[in-house]
Amino acid sequence: MKLIWQGVLKAFNSLDWPLLILLSLMAILGLTVMHSAVGSTDWRFAEQSKHFFVAFIIMWAVACIPPPWIMRLAPYVYVLALVLLLGVEFFGETSKGATRWLNLGFTRIQPSEMLKITVPITLAWYFHKRQSTHLGFLDFIVAALLLAIPFLLIVRQPDLGTALLVLAAGFFVMYFAGLSFKLLVPATLLVLIGLGLILYYEDTLCAPDFDWVVLRDYQKHRVCTLLNPGLDPLGKGFHTIQSMIAVGSGGIYGKGYMLGTQSRLDFIPERTTDFIFAVFAEEFGLYGGIMLLVLYALIILRGLAIAMHAKSQYSRLVAGSLSLMLFTYVFVNVGMVTGVLPVVGVPLPFMSYGGTALLTLGVACGMLMGISRYRPSQKSGHA
């Protein structure tokens, strides 16, 4: 009995309580908004409640695993994830024009979700192994290749939203590892020049017969819809226009809980998934939106604080990358709902309906907690 009690206490000690409190508040808020967003489909609220419960159990289990154990497994998990991505490439199941799922017989999985966690822990493992030497240009080339392979495989599915999240998570690891600003400045200039050219030649680039080559037609239409949603208000621009109307109609104080007309009358497409922020903004207004972003900011800041106090290079890189990956989730989703960014299918963390995304977030938060509570023994050193 004493051993069981000690095990329970050890499990509770593996939790980072400031982060847990913030995540609990987010879960309560997420389920509250989901109850309003589902309308008559009450089964989605029940399913989302189950998803939160499973994500919490997974988070707790991962928090109990010492970071050095995860670091040792990182390269093997990376190889497994690439094999599964190749399996999707050759044997994947197609749904809604995208081949993202792999049927294993006993279950169906989406391997690209694994890469959101696998890529940062693998790159962190690589830089941790190279910390005894002075990192050079070749080291970052190798890291870029480790990142580029899964990124390109996910883009081919196509799943641009997940690919961008994987790219961001990997980039943050490289940045925290010491990526030189001399390399970042040219890349930033190229992006700004590219955006300027797109705006200047908008009419030519968005012509129906113009081929962008590097992007599929639906991705081209999303960018063009962002530039001018009124080109096709009842078609490709419908999502953006209706979500912007919902956000704007909420005003400063909002219309009140479960009183949003845009969501009640089914004008907001995908209101339980990618566009749930529009439901929230309509019901709780500008003040509610600001408070939600503040709550996200506190979670991200707690993650960065964990990274600052981590006991190893590996832990610092993982914690910093996962924290800023959450920032990327929020930035991209809120940006596309408010019409600042194109629609890319990125869920709002802890708010959008979906078990896979919550499971990924549960693993990420579990790793943050494990890093926060881990204290290396003298025998294990600082791995």
C-alpha positions as CSV (number, residue, x, y, z in Angstrom):
1,M,0.0,0.0,0.0
2,K,2.9,2.3,0.8
3,L,4.4,1.7,-2.6
4,I,1.1,2.5,-4.3
5,W,0.8,5.7,-2.4
6,Q,4.4,6.7,-3.2
7,G,3.6,6.0,-6.9
8,V,0.5,8.2,-6.8
9,L,2.5,11.0,-5.1
10,K,5.2,10.7,-7.7
11,A,2.6,10.9,-10.5
12,F,1.2,14.1,-9.0
13,N,4.6,15.6,-8.6
14,S,5.2,15.1,-12.3
15,L,2.6,17.8,-13.1
16,D,3.5,21.4,-13.5
17,W,0.7,23.0,-11.5
18,P,0.8,26.6,-13.0
19,L,0.5,25.1,-16.5
20,L,-2.1,22.6,-15.4
21,I,-4.3,25.4,-13.9
22,L,-4.0,27.4,-17.2
23,L,-4.9,24.3,-19.3
24,S,-7.8,23.5,-17.0
25,L,-9.2,27.0,-17.6
26,M,-8.7,26.6,-21.3
27,A,-10.5,23.2,-21.3
28,I,-13.5,24.6,-19.4
29,L,-13.7,27.5,-21.8
30,G,-13.3,25.3,-24.8
31,L,-16.1,22.9,-23.8
32,T,-18.3,25.9,-22.9
33,V,-17.9,27.4,-26.4
34,M,-18.2,23.9,-28.0
35,H,-21.6,23.5,-26.3
36,S,-22.8,26.6,-28.0
37,A,-21.2,25.9,-31.4
38,V,-22.6,22.3,-31.8
39,G,-26.2,23.6,-31.9
40,S,-28.4,20.5,-32.2
41,T,-25.6,18.0,-32.7
42,D,-25.1,17.3,-29.0
43,W,-23.0,14.2,-29.7
44,R,-20.1,16.4,-30.7
45,F,-20.0,18.0,-27.3
46,A,-20.0,14.6,-25.6
47,E,-17.2,13.4,-28.0
48,Q,-15.2,16.5,-27.3
49,S,-15.5,15.9,-23.6
50,K,-14.1,12.4,-24.1
51,H,-11.3,13.8,-26.3
52,F,-10.3,16.2,-23.4
53,F,-10.3,13.3,-20.9
54,V,-8.1,11.1,-23.1
55,A,-5.8,14.1,-23.9
56,F,-5.4,14.7,-20.1
57,I,-4.5,11.1,-19.4
58,I,-2.0,11.1,-22.3
59,M,-0.5,14.4,-21.0
60,W,-0.2,12.9,-17.5
61,A,1.4,9.7,-18.8
62,V,3.9,11.6,-21.0
63,A,4.7,14.0,-18.0
64,C,5.9,10.9,-16.0
65,I,8.5,10.0,-18.7
66,P,11.9,11.5,-18.0
67,P,13.0,13.7,-20.9
68,P,16.3,11.6,-21.5
69,W,14.1,8.6,-22.3
70,I,12.2,10.5,-24.9
71,M,15.4,11.9,-26.3
72,R,16.9,8.4,-26.8
73,L,13.8,7.3,-28.7
74,A,13.6,10.4,-30.9
75,P,15.6,9.2,-33.9
76,Y,13.7,5.8,-34.0
77,V,10.3,7.6,-33.8
78,Y,11.4,9.9,-36.6
79,V,12.3,7.0,-38.9
80,L,9.0,5.3,-38.0
81,A,7.1,8.5,-38.8
82,L,8.8,8.8,-42.2
83,V,8.0,5.1,-43.0
84,L,4.3,5.8,-42.1
85,L,4.3,8.9,-44.3
86,L,5.7,6.9,-47.2
87,G,3.0,4.4,-46.5
88,V,0.4,7.2,-46.9
89,E,2.2,8.2,-50.2
90,F,1.7,4.7,-51.7
91,F,-1.1,3.1,-49.8
92,G,-3.0,6.0,-48.1
93,E,-6.8,6.5,-48.1
94,T,-8.1,9.5,-50.0
95,S,-10.9,11.6,-48.4
96,K,-12.2,15.0,-49.7
97,G,-9.4,15.1,-52.3
98,A,-6.5,14.6,-49.9
99,T,-4.6,11.4,-49.1
100,R,-3.7,11.8,-45.4
101,W,-4.9,8.6,-43.7
102,L,-3.2,5.2,-43.4
103,N,-5.3,2.1,-42.7
104,L,-3.4,-0.4,-40.5
105,G,-6.2,-2.9,-40.4
106,F,-7.1,-2.5,-36.7
107,T,-7.2,1.3,-36.8
108,R,-6.8,4.3,-39.1
109,I,-4.1,6.9,-38.4
110,Q,-3.0,10.3,-39.7
111,P,0.9,10.0,-39.6
112,S,1.4,13.7,-40.4
113,E,0.1,14.6,-36.9
114,M,3.0,12.7,-35.4
115,L,5.5,15.0,-37.1
116,K,4.4,18.0,-35.1
117,I,6.1,16.4,-32.1
118,T,8.6,14.1,-33.8
119,V,10.4,16.8,-35.8
120,P,11.2,19.1,-32.9
121,I,12.3,16.3,-30.6
122,T,14.5,14.8,-33.4
123,L,16.1,18.1,-34.2
124,A,16.6,18.8,-30.5
125,W,18.3,15.4,-30.2
126,Y,20.6,16.2,-33.1
127,F,21.7,19.6,-31.7
128,H,22.1,18.1,-28.3
129,K,24.5,15.5,-29.7
130,R,26.4,18.3,-31.5
131,Q,26.6,20.7,-28.5
132,S,30.2,19.6,-27.6
133,T,31.3,21.1,-31.0
134,H,30.9,24.5,-32.5
135,L,27.8,24.4,-34.7
136,G,28.6,25.3,-38.2
137,F,26.8,25.9,-41.5
138,L,26.9,22.2,-42.3
139,D,25.1,21.3,-39.1
140,F,22.2,23.5,-39.9
141,I,22.1,22.1,-43.5
142,V,21.7,18.6,-42.0
143,A,19.0,19.8,-39.7
144,A,17.2,21.5,-42.6
145,L,17.2,18.2,-44.5
146,L,15.7,16.4,-41.5
147,L,13.0,19.0,-41.5
148,A,12.5,19.2,-45.3
149,I,11.9,15.5,-45.9
150,P,8.7,15.2,-43.8
151,F,7.6,18.7,-44.8
152,L,7.6,17.9,-48.5
153,L,5.9,14.5,-47.9
154,I,3.1,16.2,-46.0
155,V,2.7,18.9,-48.6
156,R,2.2,16.2,-51.2
157,Q,-0.8,14.7,-49.4
158,P,-1.8,17.7,-49.6
159,D,-2.0,19.1,-46.1
160,L,-0.5,22.6,-46.2
161,G,-1.8,23.5,-42.7
162,T,-0.1,20.6,-40.9
163,A,3.0,21.0,-43.1
164,L,3.3,24.7,-42.0
165,L,3.0,23.7,-38.3
166,V,5.7,21.0,-38.8
167,L,7.9,23.6,-40.6
168,A,7.4,26.1,-37.8
169,A,8.2,23.7,-35.0
170,G,11.4,22.6,-36.7
171,F,12.4,26.2,-37.5
172,F,12.0,27.2,-33.9
173,V,14.4,24.4,-32.8
174,M,17.0,25.6,-35.3
175,Y,16.5,29.2,-34.2
176,F,17.0,28.4,-30.5
177,A,20.0,26.3,-31.4
178,G,21.7,29.4,-32.7
179,L,20.6,29.9,-36.3
180,S,22.5,33.0,-37.5
181,F,20.5,36.2,-38.3
182,K,22.7,36.4,-41.4
183,L,20.7,33.6,-42.8
184,L,17.3,34.9,-41.6
185,V,17.6,38.3,-43.1
186,P,17.8,37.2,-46.7
187,A,14.9,34.7,-46.2
188,T,12.8,37.5,-44.6
189,L,13.6,39.8,-47.5
190,L,12.6,37.2,-50.1
191,V,9.3,36.7,-48.3
192,L,8.5,40.4,-48.2
193,I,9.5,40.8,-51.8
194,G,7.3,37.8,-52.8
195,L,4.3,39.3,-50.9
196,G,4.9,42.6,-52.6
197,L,4.9,41.1,-56.0
198,I,1.7,39.1,-55.3
199,L,-0.1,42.3,-54.3
200,Y,1.3,44.2,-57.2
201,Y,0.4,41.6,-59.8
202,E,-2.8,40.4,-58.1
203,D,-5.0,40.7,-61.2
204,T,-2.7,38.7,-63.3
205,L,-1.8,36.0,-60.7
206,C,-5.5,35.5,-59.8
207,A,-6.7,35.1,-63.4
208,P,-8.5,31.8,-63.9
209,D,-6.1,30.5,-66.5
210,F,-2.8,31.5,-64.7
211,D,-0.9,28.5,-63.2
212,W,1.1,29.1,-60.0
213,V,3.0,25.8,-60.6
214,V,4.2,25.5,-57.0
215,L,0.6,25.6,-55.6
216,R,-2.5,23.6,-56.3
217,D,-5.5,25.4,-57.7
218,Y,-7.4,25.3,-54.4
219,Q,-4.4,26.8,-52.6
220,K,-4.1,29.5,-55.2
221,H,-7.8,30.3,-54.8
222,R,-7.3,30.6,-51.0
223,V,-4.6,33.2,-51.5
224,C,-6.6,35.1,-54.0
225,T,-9.7,35.0,-51.8
226,L,-7.7,36.5,-49.0
227,L,-6.7,39.4,-51.3
228,N,-10.3,39.9,-52.4
229,P,-13.0,37.8,-50.7
230,G,-15.7,39.6,-52.8
231,L,-14.5,37.9,-56.0
232,D,-16.6,34.9,-55.2
233,P,-18.7,35.8,-52.1
234,L,-21.0,32.7,-52.4
235,G,-18.2,30.3,-53.2
236,K,-14.5,30.4,-52.3
237,G,-14.9,33.6,-50.3
238,F,-17.9,32.5,-48.3
239,H,-15.9,31.1,-45.3
240,T,-13.8,34.3,-44.9
241,I,-16.7,36.7,-45.4
242,Q,-19.1,35.0,-43.0
243,S,-16.4,34.6,-40.3
244,M,-15.5,38.3,-40.6
245,I,-19.1,39.2,-40.3
246,A,-19.5,37.1,-37.2
247,V,-16.4,38.6,-35.5
248,G,-17.4,42.1,-36.4
249,S,-21.0,41.7,-35.3
250,G,-19.9,40.7,-31.8
251,G,-18.8,44.3,-31.2
252,I,-17.1,45.2,-27.9
253,Y,-19.2,43.2,-25.5
254,G,-20.6,40.4,-27.6
255,K,-24.2,39.2,-28.2
256,G,-24.1,36.9,-25.2
257,Y,-23.6,33.2,-24.7
258,M,-25.5,31.0,-27.2
259,L,-27.1,34.2,-28.7
260,G,-24.8,34.5,-31.8
261,T,-27.1,34.8,-34.9
262,Q,-24.4,33.9,-37.4
263,S,-23.7,30.5,-35.7
264,R,-27.4,29.9,-34.7
265,L,-28.5,30.3,-38.4
266,D,-25.6,28.2,-39.7
267,F,-23.9,31.0,-41.6
268,I,-20.5,30.1,-40.2
269,P,-19.0,27.1,-42.0
270,E,-17.0,24.6,-40.0
271,R,-18.1,26.5,-36.8
272,T,-17.0,23.6,-34.5
273,T,-13.6,23.2,-36.0
274,D,-11.5,25.7,-37.9
275,F,-13.8,28.7,-37.4
276,I,-14.8,28.3,-33.8
277,F,-13.1,31.6,-32.9
278,A,-15.8,33.3,-35.0
279,V,-18.4,31.8,-32.7
280,F,-16.5,32.9,-29.6
281,A,-15.9,36.4,-30.9
282,E,-19.6,36.9,-31.8
283,E,-20.8,35.8,-28.4
284,F,-18.1,37.4,-26.2
285,G,-17.0,40.3,-28.3
286,L,-13.7,42.2,-28.4
287,Y,-13.2,41.9,-24.6
288,G,-13.7,38.2,-24.7
289,G,-11.4,37.8,-27.6
290,I,-8.7,39.7,-25.8
291,M,-9.1,37.6,-22.6
292,L,-8.8,34.4,-24.7
293,L,-5.6,35.7,-26.3
294,V,-4.2,36.6,-22.9
295,L,-4.9,33.1,-21.6
296,Y,-3.1,31.7,-24.6
297,A,-0.2,34.1,-24.0
298,L,0.1,32.9,-20.4
299,I,0.3,29.3,-21.5
300,I,3.0,30.2,-24.0
301,L,4.9,32.3,-21.5
302,R,4.8,29.4,-19.0
303,G,6.2,27.1,-21.7
304,L,9.0,29.5,-22.4
305,A,9.7,29.9,-18.7
306,I,10.0,26.1,-18.5
307,A,12.5,26.2,-21.4
308,M,14.6,28.9,-19.7
309,H,14.9,26.7,-16.5
310,A,15.4,23.4,-18.3
311,K,18.4,21.3,-17.3
312,S,19.8,20.4,-20.7
313,Q,20.2,21.7,-24.2
314,Y,17.7,19.1,-25.5
315,S,15.0,20.1,-23.0
316,R,15.5,23.8,-23.7
317,L,15.1,23.3,-27.4
318,V,12.0,21.1,-27.1
319,A,10.2,23.3,-24.6
320,G,10.9,26.4,-26.6
321,S,9.8,24.9,-29.9
322,L,6.6,23.4,-28.5
323,S,5.7,26.7,-26.8
324,L,6.1,28.7,-30.0
325,M,4.3,25.9,-32.0
326,L,1.3,26.7,-29.8
327,F,1.8,30.4,-30.7
328,T,1.8,29.4,-34.4
329,Y,-1.5,27.5,-34.0
330,V,-3.2,30.5,-32.5
331,F,-1.7,33.1,-34.8
332,V,-2.6,31.2,-38.0
333,N,-6.1,30.2,-36.9
334,V,-7.1,33.7,-35.6
335,G,-5.5,35.2,-38.7
336,M,-7.5,33.1,-41.1
337,V,-10.8,33.6,-39.2
338,T,-10.3,37.4,-39.2
339,G,-9.3,37.5,-42.9
340,V,-5.6,38.4,-42.3
341,L,-4.3,35.0,-43.5
342,P,-5.5,32.5,-46.1
343,V,-7.6,29.5,-44.9
344,V,-5.2,26.6,-44.4
345,G,-7.1,24.3,-42.0
346,V,-5.3,24.9,-38.7
347,P,-7.4,24.3,-35.6
348,L,-7.6,26.6,-32.6
349,P,-5.8,24.9,-29.7
350,F,-8.1,23.4,-27.0
351,M,-11.2,25.0,-28.7
352,S,-11.7,23.3,-32.1
353,Y,-13.4,20.0,-32.3
354,G,-11.1,17.0,-32.9
355,G,-9.5,14.2,-31.0
356,T,-6.2,14.0,-33.1
357,A,-5.3,17.7,-32.5
358,L,-6.1,17.4,-28.8
359,L,-4.0,14.3,-28.5
360,T,-1.0,16.1,-30.1
361,L,-1.5,19.0,-27.7
362,G,-1.7,16.6,-24.8
363,V,1.6,15.0,-25.7
364,A,3.2,18.5,-26.2
365,C,1.9,19.7,-22.8
366,G,3.0,16.5,-21.2
367,M,6.5,17.0,-22.5
368,L,6.6,20.5,-21.1
369,M,5.5,19.2,-17.7
370,G,8.1,16.5,-17.8
371,I,10.8,19.0,-18.6
372,S,9.6,21.3,-15.8
373,R,9.6,18.7,-13.1
374,Y,12.7,16.7,-14.2
375,R,15.7,16.8,-11.9
376,P,18.6,14.8,-13.2
377,S,20.4,12.6,-10.7
378,Q,24.2,12.7,-10.3
379,K,24.4,9.3,-12.0
380,S,22.4,10.4,-15.0
381,G,24.1,13.7,-15.4
382,H,22.4,16.5,-17.4
383,A,21.0,14.5,-20.3
